[in-house]
Amino acid sequence: MTEIDLSIVLTFFSVTLAAVFGFMALKRNNKADTKEDASVMATVIVKLENIGIGITEIKNEMSNVKNDIKESRERLIKVEESAKQAHKRLDEHLEREHDIIVSKGAS
């Protein structure tokens, strides 16, 4: 073999070897990227689950608040009815016992 043939063979061998190493490095980087992507995705999933749990807790608290408001409204209605009856009884007592006439619009 001549010197030129040897240099062509060595060049071809070097280029082939560089291509193989380049391919191996690319494959290794893809694996590392895949691992990193999986790690990021797992973190996102965990955070989304935590947000979902937080939303569920807020919904439960809102339901409790709605029930408390409903109970308070019912109690307020009863208190107003009781106050109205008490005023009526007081007006009747004043008219009967003390001859004080209470106007109907005042109660």
Secondary structure, DSSP 8 states (H G I E B T S, - for coil): --HHHHHHHHHHHHHHHHHHHHHHHHHHHHHHHHHHHHHHHHHHHHHHHHHHHHHHHHHHHHHHHHHHHHHHHHHHHHHHHHHHHHHHHHHHHHHHHH-----GGG-
